[in-house]
Amino acid sequence: MKNYNQQEQYKQAKKEVKKIKSFYIHFAVYLVLNTYMAIHSFIFDGFDGVRNSLIGFGLFWGIGVFFHWYGVFGKNFIFDKHWEKKKIKELMDKNTNL
């Protein structure tokens, strides 16, 4: 029975890690492409182009990034019970490995 529980915990942890990784990739692509768009717009259209590019491209995609972040971290953002349990386990594991 314990082995089954560990397998379920592993599957759940793996699923959570995939969600977090997916968000970080999404956010990195967002930053890179918005930086590119800002530089490109500045070169060809000056500051007005940058403003228009960041409002049109960055703002609306940024709303999508925000909702992705909220889906991954928002509900349990800082110091909830899950975080406390995870941190306690992490510290206990760290102390036993010393």
N, C-alpha and C positions, 0 to 999 in steps of 0.2 A: 504494500500500500504506500509506503514511504517513497519508493522508487517512482511510482505513478505520480505522486505529488510533486516530486522534483522535476519530472518531465514536463508537467503542466506549468510549473514555475519557469522553467527554461523556455518553453514556447512563448509564454507571456512576455518574459524579459526580451526575447529575441524580437518579438513583434513591436515592443515599445522602442527598442533600439532602431529598428527600421524606420519607424515614424519620425524619430528624432533626426536620423541621418537624412531622411527625405526633406525635412524642413531646412536643415543646414545647406543642403545642395541647392534647394530652391532659393534661399536667401543669398547664397554666394552668386548664383547666376543673376539674380536681381541686381546685386551691387555691381557686378562686372558690366552688365549690359546698360545699366543706367549711367555708369561712369563713361562708357563708350559713347552713348547717345549725347551726354552733356558735352564731351570734348568735340565730337563731330558737329553738333549744333553750334558750338562756340566758334569753331573754325569757319563754318560756312554762313552762319547767320548772326554771330555776335551774341551778346547777352540776352537779347530778346528770344533768340532761337533756343538758348539754354532754358530759359524760363518756360517757354511753350513746350519744349521737349519733356522737361521734368514734370510739368503739370499734366500733360497728356499721357505720357508714357509711364512716368514714375509714380504718380499719384494713384492711378487706377490699378496698376500692378501692385503697388504698395498696399492697397486695401486687401488684395488677394493674399499677399504675404502675411499681413496682419491676421487674417482669419485662419490661415494655415498655422501660424504661431499659436493662436488661441486654441486651435484644435489639438495641438500637441502639448503645449505648456500651460495655457491660460487657466484651466480649471484648477490645476495644482501648481500654481506659479511659484510661490516662494516657500512658505514653511507650513505645509499641511501635515496631516498624520502620516501619509505615505512617505513624505520626505523624511520625517523624524525616524520612522522605522528603518528606512533605507540607510540613513546616516549612522544610526546606532549599529546596524549590522556591518556596515563598512568599517567603522571604528573597531568593532569587536574582532572582525577578520584581520584587520591591520595589527592589532595587539597580539593576536594569537600567532601571527607569522613572524613576530620579532624574535 
